[in-house]
Amino acid sequence: MRLNRNFFLLITLFLFTSPVYSFNWKEFLNSVAPDKYDFPINARNKNVTCWKIVYWEEYIEGDAHRSGHVKKNRKELKIDCPY
């Protein structure tokens, strides 16, 4: 119990004797400006995937036994993202 009281007293004295610096809004807004975090395209922590959906139709001719029909195709392709 005595150790806890001494520790609390030491922390209290340290807090009151340490200098206090103010932090204003201008400093805060300058620290989070967008140009501060303008990472290059090949940054390792950036994961961006772009997809292109390609759609096409193909007419399949019919014969004497079957009528012709349209075959619809859709494919998703991974592409380089435009920057």
N, C-alpha and C positions, 0 to 999 in steps of 0.2 A: 504494500500500500504506500509506503514511504517513497519507493522508487517511482511509482506512478505520479505522485505529487511533485516530486523533483523534476520529472520529465515534463509535466504540464507547465511548471513554473519556467523551465528553460525555454520551451516553445513560445510561451507568452512573452517573455523578455526578448526573444529573437524577433518576433513579429513586430513589436513596438519599436525596436531599435533599427530595423531595416528601413532604408529609404523607400518612399512611395513615388512612383512615376505615373503621371496621368497619361491616358491614351485617348486622343480626341477622334472625332468622326472623320476628319480629313485623313489622318493616318490610317484609319481602318479602311476607308473606301479606296485609298491608294494601294493598299496591300491586296485587295481583291479585284483590282482592275483586270479586264479581259486580256490586255496585252501582257500581263504578268504570267499567264498560263497558256501562251500560244505555243503548243507543242508541235513538233514536226510531224509530218504525215506518217512516218515510219516509227512513231513512238511505240514502245513495247507494251504499254498498258492500255493501248487503244485497240478495241476490237470492233471493226466495222465490216459488215457483209452486205453487199448489194446484190439484188436479184433482178433479172429481167424475165418477164413472162412472155413467151413466144407462142402465138396461136396461129394455126393454119388449118385449112380445110382441103380435103382431097376427094375428088369425085371418083367413085368406083363404078365402072360401067357394068351394066346388067347384061344378061344374055336371055335366051329363050325361056329359061326356067326361073330366073331371078330378076327383079327390077334393080335398076341402078340406085345408088344411095351416096350420101355425102358422109365421109369419115372425118370427124373433128379431132384435132390433135392439140394438145397443150403441153408445154414443157417449160420448166423453170431452170434458168441458167444462172450460175454465179458469174458475175462480171466485176471488173475493176470499178470502184466507186468514183464518180466524177467529183472533183474538188474545185 
